[in-house]
Each structure stands twice: as structure tokens, then as C-alpha cells.
Amino acid sequence: MTSTLPQPENSNTPNWEEELDSAIFTFKDIQAELNYTQAKTALRNLVNNLDLTTQEKSGLEAEISDLETMLGKLESMVVQIAAFGMVGRGKSSLLNALVGQQVFETGPLHGVTRTEQKVNWSISEEAIGTLKATFPSTGQSQVELVDTPGLDEVDGETRAALAQQVAKQADLILFVISGDLTKIEQMALSQLREVGKPMILVFNKVDQYPETDRIAIYEKIRDDRVRELLSPDEIVMSAASPLVKTAVVRADGSRGIQLRQGQAQVDQLKLKILEILQREGKALVALNTMLYADTVNEQVIQRKLEIREQNANDLIWKAVMTKALAIALNPVTVVDILSSIVIDISLILGLSKLYGIQMTEKGAVQLLQKIALSMGGIGASELLANLGLSGLKTLLGISTSATAGVALGPYLSVAVTQAGVAGVSSYGIGQVTKAYLANGATWGPEGPKAVVSKILSSLDETSILNRIKDELLIKIRRK
């Protein structure tokens, strides 16, 4: 048990900067390894070949920026260590103790860290432990320490979202506590654990407890609180900014006790970090970067599909109404049929362009034929309806002139009905074409009939027909 307690710094302790330098510089071996090279190449290709339109990029700016950031992280071989915890647990002080300088803001008030803070700790043979605000030159590995706001601060939802964002990018997570875990801490720890990154639970401020209490709290945490989340090997103790009682002589000659800041006790944490870097360092950067990039890429693809789906539906409805209006206003039967075919072919070509699949007019005609055959009775019923209703519409159109407009009402009724039937059919053709193109211009293992049948069974023909009629009547009256 005594090995788990922080020990005072002494001359026999391995030099933190030198050991870290040695551990980090083994990362140069990654450059010669195939998996790292493949990860870097894959991410670069992903960033360079997103193939997004201006509309598709809208709303994805943050995700695209994240991909570019991760690519830079991978190419610069940056190892990111992020500290999380509740307010006042000493996260900033702990990171300062690791760095050996007052880099992160600390203070007596809770919640000093209001936003994410980073310090780039450049490791090089010339300047061991030098702190820089910019990345080192290409070819040097680097540790990036990230301090985050307290998970329970005001506006907690925003800061919790920030914590999750940083956790996804981090290669190693330090979860800092200063006593027995609260329910909120257990919940936060569990959520961060789901990210799947290496984690160290740091029991900080142990100098504030008598040794027996310190051991009791440690055992309670180890055996009960985090037994299902962390192994004992992933728990360390520290005193980032310990207060030491010092005897003083006052001006009046009396003696007293004064609290002064003592030497940080973070050796165990340093050694644990080094152990993880030496054991897993080669895989951490490449694996974590690609896992995060994969998550962002899924969001990009989903957004892309949503935009294309929306644009495809808009294009289909535009074709439906164009076809309906053309048929309603044209009393000639042959022209009705020809215009319907032309509009359907134009719809197929428009959708193929939207989905980035090259298609000629001949290919569009062949696809339309295949869809029409698979639609079976619907295609035939549309043709019969057009033939029958067109003849009736022609007679009513002629009689309208002879009767000084008395037959206009029946003419419009027949025209709108015919247009509605044709529009429903065109809507079905558009939806089937969209499914075919979205699947990479293939019908899949089930074949065209199964795909067409599935889509048609999901259409609400009555609702579509009513919408066509309503919009069509408005357009006709305007004309």
C-alpha cells in the first residue's frame, strides 16, 4: 500500500524531462511503421477528398476543421494529455506541477479555468521542457497538456460538451479528484470511460488527509467506486500544491505555525504517464486520431446524405408539379404522353447528376423502362388514365369555347385528376430512382422489383394526390 502514496521529490527520482524526452522521442520510430503511415495517408486523403458542395459544407464547418486539426496532430506526432474533474480538484495545479512552471491559471476561487487552455510542451535535445505556444518543427514529437473547466460549473452543459469534445481528441485522460467520489464524479468518469481512451484517476490533495484517512479513502475508491471502470494500476495519488506547516517566530517573539506551499509530489503520476507512453505510445497517436476522424467522418457523410436526400426530394417534387401542370394545360393526348416521358427522363438525369453518377439519355430511358415494368399495374393504369382522361379533357376543352366557358369547371376537374394520376406515378419513379442511385446505381441483392415494391408500398398516394391537386389548382388559377 505504501507504494501507492506520493513521496517527496529527491535527487534519486528519475529526471522527468529527460525520461519524457526519451519516451517521446521513441515516436520517431512510428514514421517507419506501416500502420502509422497508412493512418496519416488515409486521414490526408479523407480531408482532401470530402467532395462537399457549398450547401453540404454549411453546418459542418466545425467537423471539417476538427478533421484538419487531427491531421495536423497526426503529422506533428502530438500526444495530447487532458485533465478533467470537478471544480476545485486542482487540475490546473496538477498540470503546472507536471510542467514545473506556473503555466495554467490557478487561484483561491473555484472554477478559475473558464475555457479550454492548452500549453504546447516542446521536447527537443536543445531545450528540454521548453514551453511553446506553437507546434515544433516537423519531425519532433510533442506533448500537449490540456486543462478543462470544472465539469460541474455554471453553464455546465456547455462545458460538459467541451469536455466530451476534448476527450475524443485526447490520447490520455487524467481524471482528477480530491477525495471520495461523488455521484456526479462517478457519472462523469463513466461517460469519459466510454470514449475508450487510456485514463489515469488522480487522487490529488492527499496532503490534506491524515495517512489513515488517506488510505481508507483510496481503498474505498479502488474497491467500491471504480472497480468496474478502472484497475488499481490506473489510480495514483498526488499533492500538486501541498501546504506544509512551518514554525515561525513572530515580531513579538512568540512562536506559531504558518502554512506554506511545499514541493509538489507528482512523481507517481509522472512515472505512470511515462509508462503508458513507453508501452502504448506508438499506437496512441495513430489509433486515437483515426478513431476520432472516423467519428467525424460519419457525421460528414450523414450530413452529406441528408442534404442530398433533401435536394433529391425537392427535385422530384419539382418534376412532379412540372409534369402535372404540363398535362393539365395540354389537351392533346399524344403530347400528354410524350411530355410525361420527357419529364421523367429529365428527372432521372437530374437525380443522377445530384448523386454524382454519370448517365446518358439512353441510360435514363433504359432505367425508366425497367422501373415502369417493375411498377406493373401502376404504369398501365397511368397510361389508361391518360388516354381516357385526355380524350374527355379534349372534348370538354372544345365545348368550353362552344358553351362560352360553361364547361370550364368540368374541364378543370378532369385536367387536375389526370395531372394528379400522372404526378403520383412520377413521384414513385423519382423515389425509386433515388434509391437506385443512392445505392451506387445498383438494385442490390433483392433486384429492381423488390426495391420498387418496397418503395411503392410505403407511399401515401392519397396524400400525394391531394397535395398535387392543391398546388396545381393554385398554379392554374394564377395562369
Secondary structure as the mmCIF struct_conf table of DSSP 4:
data_model
#
loop_
_struct_conf.conf_type_id
_struct_conf.id
_struct_conf.beg_label_comp_id
_struct_conf.beg_label_asym_id
_struct_conf.beg_label_seq_id
_struct_conf.end_label_comp_id
_struct_conf.end_label_asym_id
_struct_conf.end_label_seq_id
HELX_RH_3T_P HELX_RH_3T_P1 THR A 2 THR A 4
BEND BEND1 LEU A 5 LEU A 5
TURN_TY1_P TURN_TY1_P1 SER A 11 ASN A 12
BEND BEND2 THR A 13 THR A 13
HELX_LH_PP_P HELX_LH_PP_P1 PRO A 14 ASN A 15
HELX_RH_AL_P HELX_RH_AL_P1 TRP A 16 PHE A 25
HELX_RH_3T_P HELX_RH_3T_P2 THR A 26 ALA A 32
BEND BEND3 GLU A 33 GLU A 33
HELX_RH_AL_P HELX_RH_AL_P2 LEU A 34 ASN A 48
TURN_TY1_P TURN_TY1_P2 ASN A 49 ASN A 49
HELX_RH_AL_P HELX_RH_AL_P3 THR A 54 LYS A 57
TURN_TY1_P TURN_TY1_P3 SER A 58 GLY A 59
HELX_RH_AL_P HELX_RH_AL_P4 GLU A 61 GLU A 75
TURN_TY1_P TURN_TY1_P4 SER A 76 MET A 77
STRN STRN1 VAL A 78 GLY A 85
BEND BEND4 MET A 86 MET A 86
TURN_TY1_P TURN_TY1_P5 VAL A 87 GLY A 88
BEND BEND5 ARG A 89 ARG A 89
HELX_RH_AL_P HELX_RH_AL_P5 LYS A 91 VAL A 99
TURN_TY1_P TURN_TY1_P6 GLY A 100 GLY A 100
BEND BEND6 GLN A 101 GLN A 101
BEND BEND7 PHE A 104 PHE A 104
BEND BEND8 PRO A 108 HIS A 110
BEND BEND9 THR A 115 THR A 115
STRN STRN2 GLN A 117 SER A 122
BEND BEND10 GLU A 125 ALA A 127
TURN_TY1_P TURN_TY1_P7 ILE A 128 GLY A 129
STRN STRN3 THR A 130 LYS A 132
BEND BEND11 ALA A 133 THR A 134
TURN_TY1_P TURN_TY1_P8 THR A 138 GLY A 139
STRN STRN4 GLN A 142 ASP A 147
TURN_TY1_P TURN_TY1_P9 LEU A 151 ASP A 152
BEND BEND12 GLU A 153 ASP A 155
HELX_RH_AL_P HELX_RH_AL_P6 GLY A 156 GLN A 169
BEND BEND13 ASP A 171 ASP A 171
STRN STRN5 LEU A 172 ILE A 177
BEND BEND14 SER A 178 ASP A 180
HELX_LH_PP_P HELX_LH_PP_P2 LEU A 181 THR A 182
HELX_RH_AL_P HELX_RH_AL_P7 LYS A 183 ARG A 193
TURN_TY1_P TURN_TY1_P10 GLU A 194 VAL A 195
STRN STRN6 MET A 199 PHE A 203
HELX_RH_3T_P HELX_RH_3T_P3 VAL A 206 GLN A 208
BEND BEND15 TYR A 209 TYR A 209
HELX_RH_AL_P HELX_RH_AL_P8 GLU A 211 LYS A 220
HELX_RH_PI_P HELX_RH_PI_P1 ILE A 221 ARG A 225
BEND BEND16 VAL A 226 VAL A 226
TURN_TY1_P TURN_TY1_P11 ARG A 227 LEU A 229
HELX_RH_3T_P HELX_RH_3T_P4 PRO A 232 GLU A 234
STRN STRN7 ILE A 235 MET A 237
STRN STRN8 ALA A 239 ALA A 239
BEND BEND17 ALA A 240 SER A 241
STRN STRN9 LEU A 243 VAL A 249
TURN_TY1_P TURN_TY1_P12 ALA A 251 ASP A 252
BEND BEND18 GLY A 253 GLY A 253
STRN STRN10 ARG A 255 GLN A 261
STRN STRN11 GLN A 265 GLN A 265
HELX_RH_AL_P HELX_RH_AL_P9 ASP A 267 LEU A 329
HELX_RH_AL_P HELX_RH_AL_P10 THR A 333 LEU A 354
TURN_TY1_P TURN_TY1_P13 TYR A 355 GLY A 356
HELX_RH_AL_P HELX_RH_AL_P11 GLU A 361 MET A 375
TURN_TY1_P TURN_TY1_P14 GLY A 376 GLY A 376
HELX_RH_AL_P HELX_RH_AL_P12 GLY A 377 ALA A 402
TURN_TY1_P TURN_TY1_P15 THR A 403 ALA A 407
HELX_RH_AL_P HELX_RH_AL_P13 LEU A 408 ALA A 438
TURN_TY1_P TURN_TY1_P16 ASN A 439 GLY A 440
BEND BEND19 ALA A 441 ALA A 441
TURN_TY1_P TURN_TY1_P17 PRO A 445 GLU A 446
HELX_RH_AL_P HELX_RH_AL_P14 PRO A 448 SER A 458
HELX_RH_AL_P HELX_RH_AL_P15 GLU A 461 ARG A 478
#
